[in-house]
Amino acid sequence: MSFVPIIDPAAPNCPLCDTKFIRVFVDRREYYICKRDMISINVKDPFVGRWKEIDNKDEPLLCDNPKCRGRLKWFGRSDGYMKAICPNKKCGFTVEITGEEIKK
């Protein structure tokens, strides 16, 4: 397995930390990755760059911590994987759901 990272100026920003994704080639497939948040997405996934567009303004994802209840930043892929984090540094709430959990 080969791993070739490329800094791509056209890459979208990570919706969780707002830094540029790194484009990598793994076994002839292209992915965007964020090492900080440990997430990856295929470059051809229809969700790439659309997280803010898809975000529901009327019913936002809110933090489950009753002391916080802040608006979560989220990342999702078409295979059903989703990760959401609370941007409040004092809270630190994180939820991660895989596609297999949704199918059950």
Summary of the structure (lengths in Angstrom):
residues: 104
radius of gyration: 14.6
end to end distance: 31.3
largest distance: 46.0
contacts: 254
relative contact order: 0.15
helix: 9%
strand: 34%
